[in-house]
């Protein structure tokens, strides 16, 4: 039995103190994911909850330790709400601030499994020992799942190794609690010093080290928002860092209280950061990319964009509604059960969803597909079928489109095919390419409207303003309809935004709407489109470096600035 699946106590529950890492959700350990999947209650600061909640089971209750809007257990989860009230309060029913230890203990009552998630590692980045002692005194079983400490993970993402081949000594200092003796010891050392502090305290920490004996020309790096796509790193020396941050217009700032990781030392390879900064040098690092698709449709595309360092933002441009006359769909599904069809072809996730919903309406499940060959266009469509319990017999080996499906579709053979009919559940606006191709191959086709596509509701005002005001660095258009619908519901993207189109037809529609096309996919594939945008970003970055200019995102350019047209 894994330590993360220990049985909870009948009265006292079980607590897992879990390190969520410095910010990148991909740094959660396998044991952390396992613990989250079985938790009844999550206790954490709001930013940590954003990192871990995607791995929690549906309906888990959340307790915010930073006094957020959900400091009590979230209602509607089947778990009683916490009464976050100090028992010593003299005013009946008056809420009082409870420290994290009290919140953890109260959440663990009644045999519940509690995950207490903290940023970084519980033993190095957080003061979790007091909460662990409280559990021990109360007889509440607990465990610790280590996480990637910020002092280790952030320098790795900044391209700053803490040790070289000669094995330099490494010291970790928390500037909030460091004593004069601590500063004296690290100042007298020639090893690498990793300082956890805040942005507006960097200069003071540098001064402490110089006063303690470190040379003013000692190299150092300062990294804020480490391991996230907001990460930014400055390279300087102990003597110049204050001026560097001032010249970069980083300080003074109302955000000066943000935590940073400072690495100081000759052996920390700060001088080689231009070669070792793998994360910030990703082709689309920090780019906010608008993806005019639903989260379900954009899942793999958004994952690909994240791998390039981008921050995808999905905005649905169409909504799916049932057909106006459902009788045709009902007859087709009944025909599927009674053996009317040899094949059923799904060209979209929405088609799979429409058939599945009709099955559930009739009390059917995937067993009704027995004896029927199933075709699917696209990886997401195939996944939706597998989730339904159906493994596709045919997925295009080449282009994931109607044309690609026809390339692999077998002609009708009366010897091997007892039935000559194909069920094709599709959208009301689908083209006739697939139907015509199947008929040419000798098949009879029942082309059935399984769902209707209508223009989606406008996105929130904040998103609309970002689209029109240049808040997005790029937008990916995957069809002509996404161009028309996005402009219709949200307005035309600003001229600083990079426009990327999946093909010539989509590009023509974009130009007809007054947009300049910067990137075009070499072939009609959403993944090739993302690759083309990444290549555009890589060349843009290389050009800036070669000319000695600062590497900026498109949205950071002056509004209205003239831009050179570049196509891929």
C-alpha positions in Angstrom: 0.0 0.0 0.0 1.4 3.4 -1.0 1.9 5.9 1.9 -0.5 8.2 0.2 -3.3 5.7 0.5 -3.1 5.1 4.2 -6.6 4.6 5.8 -8.0 7.6 7.6 -8.8 7.5 11.3 -12.4 7.2 12.2 -12.5 10.3 14.3 -9.3 12.2 13.4 -9.0 11.7 9.7 -5.6 11.9 7.9 -3.5 14.9 6.8 -1.0 15.0 3.9 1.4 17.9 4.0 2.2 18.3 0.4 4.8 20.4 -1.5 3.2 22.0 -4.6 6.5 23.2 -6.0 7.4 26.8 -7.0 4.6 27.4 -9.4 4.7 25.1 -12.5 2.0 22.4 -12.1 4.2 20.0 -14.0 6.6 19.8 -11.1 4.1 18.0 -8.8 5.4 14.6 -7.9 3.5 11.4 -8.7 2.9 10.9 -5.0 1.4 14.4 -4.8 -1.0 13.7 -7.6 -2.0 10.4 -6.0 -2.7 12.1 -2.7 -4.8 14.9 -4.3 -6.9 12.3 -6.2 -8.1 10.9 -2.8 -8.5 14.1 -0.8 -11.8 15.1 0.8 -10.5 18.6 1.7 -7.8 20.9 0.2 -6.3 23.4 2.6 -4.0 26.0 0.9 -3.3 29.6 -0.1 -5.2 30.7 -3.2 -2.3 30.6 -5.6 -1.3 27.1 -4.4 -4.9 25.9 -4.9 -4.6 27.0 -8.6 -1.7 24.7 -9.0 -3.1 21.6 -7.3 -6.9 21.6 -7.9 -6.7 20.2 -11.4 -5.5 16.9 -9.9 -8.2 16.8 -7.1 -11.3 14.6 -7.5 -14.5 16.3 -8.5 -16.4 17.7 -5.5 -13.4 18.2 -3.2 -13.9 20.9 -0.6 -11.5 23.8 -0.5 -10.3 25.9 2.5 -8.4 29.1 1.7 -5.8 29.9 4.4 -5.3 33.4 3.0 -8.8 34.5 3.8 -10.1 34.2 0.3 -13.8 34.0 -0.7 -14.0 30.3 0.1 -12.4 30.1 3.6 -15.1 27.7 4.5 -15.6 24.4 2.8 -17.2 25.0 -0.5 -20.9 24.1 -0.3 -22.6 21.6 -2.6 -19.8 19.0 -2.2 -21.6 16.7 0.2 -19.2 17.7 3.0 -20.4 19.8 6.0 -19.1 23.4 6.0 -16.5 24.4 8.5 -17.6 26.9 11.1 -14.4 29.0 11.0 -15.2 30.7 14.3 -12.8 31.1 17.3 -14.3 29.3 20.2 -12.8 31.9 22.6 -14.6 34.7 20.9 -16.7 36.8 23.3 -19.1 37.8 20.5 -21.4 34.9 19.7 -21.1 33.9 16.0 -18.4 36.5 15.2 -15.9 35.1 12.7 -12.3 35.2 13.6 -9.1 34.6 11.7 -8.0 31.0 12.3 -4.4 30.0 11.7 -3.6 27.2 9.3 -3.1 24.7 12.1 -6.6 25.2 13.3 -8.0 25.0 9.8 -6.2 21.7 9.2 -7.3 20.2 12.5 -10.9 21.1 12.0 -10.9 19.9 8.4 -9.5 16.5 9.5 -12.4 15.8 11.9 -14.8 13.1 11.1 -12.4 10.9 9.3 -11.8 13.2 6.3 -8.6 13.0 4.2 -7.0 16.4 4.2 -4.3 17.6 1.9 -2.4 20.6 3.3 -0.7 22.0 0.2 2.1 24.6 0.5 4.3 26.3 -2.0 7.6 24.7 -2.8 8.6 22.1 -0.2 7.0 21.7 3.2 10.3 21.5 5.0 12.2 24.3 3.3 9.8 26.8 1.9 7.0 26.7 4.4 6.6 26.8 8.2 4.6 23.5 8.3 6.4 22.0 11.3 4.0 23.7 13.7 1.0 22.3 11.9 2.6 18.8 11.9 3.2 19.1 15.7 -0.5 20.1 16.2 -1.5 16.9 14.4 0.9 14.8 16.4 -0.4 16.2 19.7 -4.0 15.5 18.7 -3.2 12.0 17.5 -4.1 12.8 13.9 -2.0 10.6 11.5 -0.1 12.6 8.9 2.5 12.2 6.2 4.8 14.5 4.2 5.0 14.5 0.5 8.1 16.6 -0.5 8.0 19.1 -3.3 10.5 20.9 -5.5 11.8 23.7 -3.3 11.7 27.2 -4.8 15.4 27.7 -3.9 16.3 24.7 -6.1 13.6 24.7 -8.8 13.7 28.4 -9.7 17.5 28.6 -10.4 17.1 25.5 -12.6 14.4 27.2 -14.6 16.5 30.4 -14.8 19.4 28.6 -16.2 21.6 29.1 -13.1 23.3 25.8 -11.9 24.1 26.0 -8.2 27.2 23.9 -8.4 29.9 23.5 -11.0 32.3 20.5 -11.6 34.4 21.5 -8.7 31.4 21.1 -6.3 31.1 24.6 -4.7 29.4 24.8 -1.3 25.8 26.0 -1.4 24.1 27.9 1.3 20.4 28.7 1.6 19.3 31.9 3.3 15.8 33.2 4.1 16.2 37.0 4.3 13.1 37.3 6.4 14.6 35.5 9.3 18.4 35.6 8.7 20.4 36.8 11.7 23.6 38.9 11.6 25.5 35.7 12.3 23.9 34.0 9.3 24.9 36.9 7.0 28.4 36.9 8.4 28.9 33.2 7.7 27.7 33.3 4.1 29.6 36.5 3.5 32.8 34.9 4.7 32.2 31.9 2.4 33.2 31.7 -1.2 30.3 29.2 -2.0 27.1 29.8 -3.8 24.4 31.6 -1.8 20.7 31.2 -2.6 18.6 33.9 -0.9 14.8 33.8 -0.6 13.6 37.4 -0.3 11.2 40.0 -1.9 11.8 42.1 -5.0 12.1 45.4 -3.0 14.5 43.8 -0.5 17.1 42.5 -3.1 19.2 45.6 -2.6 19.3 45.2 1.1 20.2 41.5 0.9 23.1 42.5 -1.6 24.2 45.1 0.9 24.3 42.6 3.8 26.5 40.2 1.8 28.9 43.0 0.8 29.1 44.2 4.4 29.8 40.7 5.4 32.8 40.4 3.1 31.5 39.5 -0.4 33.1 41.5 -3.2 30.8 44.0 -4.9 31.6 42.5 -8.3 30.3 39.0 -7.3 27.9 37.8 -10.0 24.2 37.4 -9.0 20.8 36.7 -10.6 17.4 37.7 -9.4 14.3 35.7 -10.6 10.7 36.6 -10.0 7.7 34.3 -10.6 10.1 31.4 -11.1 8.9 28.3 -13.1 5.9 30.1 -14.5 5.4 31.9 -17.8 5.6 35.2 -15.9 9.2 34.4 -14.9 11.8 37.1 -15.4 15.5 37.1 -14.5 18.0 39.9 -14.2 21.8 39.4 -14.1 24.0 41.8 -12.3 26.6 42.0 -9.5 26.1 42.7 -5.8 27.2 46.2 -6.4 25.1 47.0 -9.4 21.8 45.1 -8.8 20.0 48.0 -7.3 20.8 50.2 -10.3 20.0 47.3 -12.7 16.5 46.9 -11.3 16.0 50.7 -11.4 17.1 51.0 -15.0 14.8 48.1 -15.9 11.9 50.1 -14.3 11.2 47.2 -12.0 11.6 49.3 -8.9 10.1 51.2 -7.3 6.9 49.2 -7.9 3.7 48.4 -6.0 4.5 44.8 -6.7 7.8 45.1 -4.8 6.6 42.6 -2.2 6.7 39.7 -4.7 9.0 36.8 -3.6 12.2 36.3 -5.6 15.1 33.9 -5.6 18.6 35.4 -5.7 21.6 33.4 -6.6 25.0 34.8 -5.7 28.5 33.4 -6.4 31.3 33.1 -9.0 30.5 29.4 -9.5 26.8 29.7 -10.1 27.4 30.2 -13.8 25.4 33.5 -14.0 27.7 34.6 -16.8 26.6 31.6 -18.9 22.9 32.2 -18.4 22.4 33.3 -22.1 23.3 29.7 -23.0 21.6 27.9 -20.1 18.4 29.8 -19.9 16.3 27.1 -21.5 12.9 28.1 -20.1 12.9 31.8 -20.8 14.3 31.1 -24.3 11.3 29.0 -25.4 10.0 30.4 -28.7 6.7 31.7 -27.4 7.8 32.3 -23.8 5.1 34.3 -22.0 3.1 34.9 -25.1 -0.6 35.1 -24.4 -2.2 33.2 -27.3 -5.9 33.4 -28.1 -7.4 30.0 -29.2 -10.9 30.5 -30.6 -12.1 27.0 -29.6 -13.7 25.4 -26.6 -11.5 23.9 -23.9 -12.5 20.4 -25.1 -11.6 21.2 -28.7 -8.4 23.0 -27.8 -7.0 20.6 -25.2 -4.1 19.1 -27.2 -3.5 22.4 -29.0 -3.2 24.3 -25.8 -0.9 21.7 -24.4 1.3 22.1 -27.4 1.4 25.9 -27.0 2.3 25.5 -23.4 5.3 23.4 -24.4 6.5 26.4 -26.4 6.2 28.6 -23.3 2.9 30.2 -24.3 -0.2 31.0 -22.2 -3.2 29.7 -24.1 -6.6 31.4 -23.6 -9.5 29.5 -25.0 -12.5 31.5 -26.2 -15.4 29.6 -27.8 -16.7 31.1 -31.0 -19.5 28.6 -31.6 -22.1 27.0 -29.4 -23.6 23.6 -30.1 -27.3 23.1 -29.9 -29.6 20.1 -30.7 -31.1 19.8 -34.2 -34.4 21.7 -34.8 -36.0 18.4 -35.8 -34.7 15.5 -33.8 -36.7 12.8 -35.6 -34.0 12.1 -38.2 -31.4 11.5 -35.5 -33.7 9.3 -33.6 -34.4 7.1 -36.6 -30.7 6.8 -37.4 -29.8 5.7 -33.8 -32.6 3.1 -33.9 -31.3 1.9 -37.3 -27.8 1.6 -35.7 -29.2 -0.8 -33.1 -31.3 -2.8 -35.6 -28.4 -3.4 -38.1 -29.1 -0.8 -40.8 -25.5 0.3 -41.1 -22.1 -1.2 -41.9 -20.2 1.9 -40.8 -20.6 5.0 -38.6 -18.2 7.9 -39.2 -17.5 10.6 -36.6 -15.9 13.8 -37.9 -15.9 15.7 -34.6 -16.1 15.4 -30.8 -19.5 17.1 -31.0 -20.8 14.3 -33.2 -19.6 11.7 -30.6 -21.3 13.7 -27.9 -24.6 14.0 -29.8 -24.8 10.2 -30.4 -23.7 9.4 -26.9 -26.4 11.7 -25.4 -29.0 10.0 -27.7 -27.8 6.6 -26.5 -28.2 7.6 -22.9 -31.6 8.9 -23.6 -32.6 5.4 -24.9 -30.7 3.6 -22.1 -28.1 2.3 -24.5 -24.3 2.1 -24.1 -21.3 1.3 -26.2 -22.4 -2.4 -26.6 -24.8 -1.1 -29.3 -21.8 -0.6 -31.6 -21.2 -4.4 -31.7 -20.7 -5.5 -35.3 -20.5 -2.0 -36.7 -17.3 -0.5 -38.0 -16.4 2.9 -36.6 -14.4 5.7 -38.2 -13.1 8.8 -36.6 -11.4 12.0 -37.9 -8.9 13.5 -35.5 -7.1 12.6 -32.3 -9.7 14.3 -30.1 -12.6 12.5 -31.8 -10.9 9.2 -31.3 -10.3 9.9 -27.7 -13.9 10.8 -27.2 -14.9 7.5 -28.6 -12.5 5.6 -26.4 -13.9 7.4 -23.4 -17.3 6.2 -24.6 -16.0 2.7 -24.7 -15.6 2.4 -28.5 -12.3 1.8 -30.2 -12.3 3.3 -33.8 -11.6 0.8 -36.6 -10.4 3.6 -38.9 -8.6 6.8 -38.3 -6.9 8.6 -41.2 -3.3 7.7 -41.5 -2.5 11.1 -43.0 -4.4 14.4 -43.0 -7.0 14.5 -40.2 -9.9 15.7 -42.4 -12.7 14.4 -44.6 -10.3 14.2 -47.5 -7.8 12.2 -45.4 -10.6 9.8 -44.3 -11.6 9.2 -47.9 -8.0 8.3 -48.7 -8.2 5.4 -46.4 -11.8 4.4 -46.7 -12.4 1.1 -48.5 -14.7 0.9 -51.5 -17.9 -1.0 -51.0 -17.5 -4.7 -51.8 -20.7 -6.8 -51.8 -18.7 -9.9 -51.0 -17.2 -8.6 -47.8 -19.8 -5.9 -46.8 -23.2 -7.4 -46.1 -24.6 -3.8 -45.7 -23.9 -0.9 -48.0 -25.0 2.0 -45.8 -23.0 4.5 -43.7 -24.4 6.6 -40.8 -22.8 10.1 -40.8 -23.8 12.2 -37.8 -22.6 15.8 -38.5 -23.2 19.5 -38.0 -25.8 21.3 -39.9 -23.2 23.4 -41.8 -20.9 20.5 -42.8 -19.6 20.4 -46.3 -20.6 17.7 -48.8 -17.0 16.5 -49.5 -17.2 13.3 -47.4 -20.7 12.4 -48.5 -19.8 12.7 -52.2 -16.6 10.7 -51.7 -18.4 7.9 -49.9 -21.0 7.7 -52.7 -18.2 7.6 -55.3 -16.8 4.6 -53.4 -20.1 2.8 -53.7 -21.7 3.5 -50.3 -25.1 4.7 -49.5 -24.9 7.5 -46.9 -27.4 8.7 -44.3 -26.1 12.2 -43.8 -27.8 13.2 -40.5 -27.8 16.5 -38.7 -26.7 15.5 -35.2 -26.3 19.1 -33.9 -26.4 22.7 -34.9 -23.6 25.2 -34.6 -24.5 28.8 -33.7 -22.4 31.8 -32.8 -21.3 31.7 -29.2 -22.1 34.4 -26.7 -19.5 37.2 -26.4 -16.6 36.5 -24.0 -16.3 38.6 -20.8 -15.6 42.4 -21.2 -12.1 42.0 -20.0 -11.3 39.5 -22.8 -13.0 41.6 -25.4 -10.9 44.6 -24.3 -7.7 42.5 -24.5 -8.5 41.4 -28.0 -9.2 44.9 -29.3 -6.6 46.6 -27.2 -3.6 44.4 -28.0 -3.5 42.4 -24.8 -3.0 39.2 -26.8 0.3 38.4 -28.5 -1.2 36.1 -31.1 -4.4 34.5 -32.2 -4.8 31.2 -34.0 -7.5 30.9 -36.6 -8.4 27.3 -37.4 -11.2 28.0 -39.9 -12.9 30.8 -41.8 -15.8 30.6 -39.4 -13.6 31.2 -36.4 -12.5 34.4 -38.0 -16.0 35.6 -38.7 -17.4 34.5 -35.3 -14.5 36.0 -33.2 -14.8 39.3 -35.0 -18.5 39.2 -34.6 -18.6 38.4 -30.9 -15.5 40.2 -29.6 -14.2 42.6 -32.3 -11.2 42.7 -34.5 -7.8 41.8 -32.9 -5.4 44.8 -32.5 -2.7 45.4 -35.1 0.1 44.4 -32.8 -1.4 40.9 -32.4 0.2 38.2 -34.6 -2.4 36.6 -36.8 -1.8 32.9 -37.6 -4.1 31.0 -40.0 -4.5 27.3 -40.7 -4.6 27.7 -44.5 -5.2 30.0 -47.5 -9.0 30.0 -47.3 -8.8 31.1 -43.6 -6.1 33.6 -44.4 -8.3 35.1 -47.1 -11.2 35.5 -44.7 -8.9 37.2 -42.2 -7.7 39.6 -44.8 -11.3 40.4 -45.8 -11.9 41.4 -42.2 -8.9 43.8 -42.3 -6.4 41.5 -40.6 -2.8 41.1 -41.7 -1.8 37.5 -41.7 1.7 36.9 -40.2 1.8 33.1 -40.0 0.3 30.4 -42.1 0.5 26.6 -41.5 2.4 24.7 -44.1 -0.5 22.1 -44.1 -4.0 22.2 -42.8 -3.3 20.9 -39.2 -3.8 22.7 -35.9 -0.6 21.2 -34.7 1.3 22.4 -37.7 -0.2 25.8 -37.2 1.1 25.9 -33.6 4.6 24.8 -34.9 4.5 27.6 -37.5 3.7 30.1 -34.8 6.6 28.8 -32.6 9.0 29.1 -35.6 7.8 32.6 -36.1 8.5 33.4 -32.4 11.9 31.7 -32.6 13.0 33.8 -35.6 11.6 36.9 -34.0 13.6 36.3 -30.9 16.8 35.5 -32.9 16.4 38.8 -34.8 16.1 40.8 -31.6 19.2 39.2 -30.1 21.2 39.6 -33.3 20.4 43.3 -33.5 21.1 43.8 -29.8 17.5 44.7 -29.0 15.6 43.5 -25.9 13.4 40.4 -26.5 9.8 41.5 -26.1 6.4 40.0 -26.8 4.2 41.6 -29.5 1.8 42.9 -26.9 4.7 44.9 -25.3 5.2 46.9 -28.5 3.9 50.5 -28.6 0.2 50.5 -29.8 -0.1 51.5 -33.4 3.6 50.9 -34.1 4.2 49.8 -37.7 5.0 46.1 -38.0 6.9 44.2 -40.7 4.8 41.6 -42.4 6.3 38.1 -42.2 4.7 34.9 -43.4 5.6 31.3 -42.7 
